[in-house]
Amino acid sequence: MGIRAVDPQSIRNVTIVGEPAETTRVVRRLLRDHAGTPAATVVHRVPGRGEHTIRVAELSSHAPLADLERAIRVADGAVVVLNAVTARASRFETILRVADDHQVARLCLVTGLDHPAADFDRCVRAITETRGARPLTLHLPLGAGAGFDGVIDLVPMWALEPMAAEFYGSRWQLAEQWYRDLVAAVTDKDDEVPDSGRAPRKIPPEQLHDRIRSVTRIGEAVPVLCDAARRGGDNAALLDAIVRYLPSPMLVCQPEHVLDY
C-alpha cells in the first residue's frame, strides 16, 4: 500500500476545550464519519480549498490549571466550546486569556441553543468581557429553545437574499445589522466606508474569509459559531471554519510547537 504525501499547509492540529460533556459530544460527532482514518483524525474537503487533514485533541476545562495552560500553549489552534445555557462556564475566560497570552488562534462554538434557557447574546457578552477576546459573530441563531431552527451564516448570506423575506421575515433585518457589525470589525480604518443606504456593503465571501482569517490567526479576534448540527447532522460549518481560520503547523511560531506528521 502506497504512502500518500500530505501537504503540511493542509494540516490543522486542533484542541477542543471546554466542559467534558460538551467537548466529548463535539469530538465524537466530528470523528463519527471518519472511522477509516487514524484515531482522532478527520479528512475534510472544503470547496475551492481542497482536502485537509484535521487532527483533533480533547481537553477538559476541569484539568489542573498548569496542565490546562500547557496544553493550550502547545496547541496550533483551539476551539473553545461554550454551552448557551451556562451563565459562566468553568474557566471559560481563563481558557481564552491563556490562548491570547500564548498567541494561540481561537474559535468559539456555542452549543445547546435548543435548550429552553439558551441565551446566545449572553455568550457573546461573556467573550466581549474577556481580555484579548474580541468576538466576530459569524452565525446568527434562528430562534432559541424549542423555537431554535438553525442559523444564518453571515459571510455568504447575500446568496439567500432573493428568498430572505419568505423564509426569514424580520430576522433578515437583524442579520443585516449583524453583518454590518462583522464587516466593521474586520475592516481597516483606511478602507472604504460601508454604504450608508438601506443595505450594508456586500463583500465577496472569499475576501471576507481572508479578513477574518487574518485577525483570527494573530489573536485579535475570536470567530463565534453556533452549533446547529443535531444528532446525525452536518458538521461542515465547524470543519470549514477550522480550515479557513485556524493556522497550519507551518504558520505557528511558538518555540514550544513541534511538527509531527
Rosetta blueprint (number, residue, H / E / L):
1 M L
2 G L
3 I L
4 R L
5 A L
6 V L
7 D L
8 P H
9 Q H
10 S H
11 I E
12 R E
13 N E
14 V E
15 T E
16 I E
17 V E
18 G E
19 E L
20 P H
21 A H
22 E H
23 T H
24 T H
25 R H
26 V H
27 V H
28 R H
29 R H
30 L H
31 L H
32 R L
33 D L
34 H L
35 A L
36 G L
37 T L
38 P L
39 A L
40 A L
41 T E
42 V E
43 V E
44 H E
45 R E
46 V E
47 P L
48 G L
49 R L
50 G E
51 E E
52 H E
53 T E
54 I E
55 R E
56 V E
57 A E
58 E E
59 L E
60 S E
61 S L
62 H L
63 A L
64 P L
65 L H
66 A H
67 D H
68 L H
69 E H
70 R H
71 A H
72 I H
73 R H
74 V L
75 A L
76 D L
77 G E
78 A E
79 V E
80 V E
81 V E
82 L E
83 N E
84 A L
85 V L
86 T L
87 A L
88 R L
89 A L
90 S L
91 R L
92 F H
93 E H
94 T H
95 I H
96 L H
97 R H
98 V H
99 A H
100 D H
101 D H
102 H L
103 Q L
104 V L
105 A E
106 R E
107 L E
108 C E
109 L E
110 V E
111 T E
112 G L
113 L L
114 D L
115 H L
116 P L
117 A L
118 A L
119 D L
120 F H
121 D H
122 R H
123 C H
124 V H
125 R H
126 A H
127 I H
128 T H
129 E L
130 T L
131 R L
132 G L
133 A L
134 R L
135 P E
136 L E
137 T E
138 L L
139 H E
140 L E
141 P E
142 L L
143 G L
144 A L
145 G H
146 A H
147 G H
148 F L
149 D L
150 G L
151 V E
152 I E
153 D E
154 L L
155 V L
156 P L
157 M H
158 W H
159 A H
160 L H
161 E H
162 P H
163 M H
164 A H
165 A H
166 E H
167 F H
168 Y H
169 G L
170 S L
171 R H
172 W H
173 Q H
174 L H
175 A H
176 E H
177 Q H
178 W H
179 Y H
180 R H
181 D H
182 L H
183 V H
184 A H
185 A H
186 V H
187 T L
188 D L
189 K L
190 D L
191 D L
192 E L
193 V L
194 P L
195 D L
196 S L
197 G L
198 R L
199 A L
200 P L
201 R L
202 K L
203 I L
204 P L
205 P H
206 E H
207 Q H
208 L H
209 H H
210 D H
211 R H
212 I H
213 R H
214 S H
215 V H
216 T H
217 R H
218 I L
219 G L
220 E L
221 A L
222 V E
223 P E
224 V E
225 L E
226 C E
227 D L
228 A L
229 A L
230 R L
231 R L
232 G L
233 G L
234 D L
235 N L
236 A H
237 A H
238 L H
239 L H
240 D H
241 A H
242 I H
243 V H
244 R H
245 Y H
246 L L
247 P L
248 S L
249 P H
250 M H
251 L H
252 V L
253 C L
254 Q L
255 P L
256 E L
257 H L
258 V L
259 L L
260 D L
261 Y L
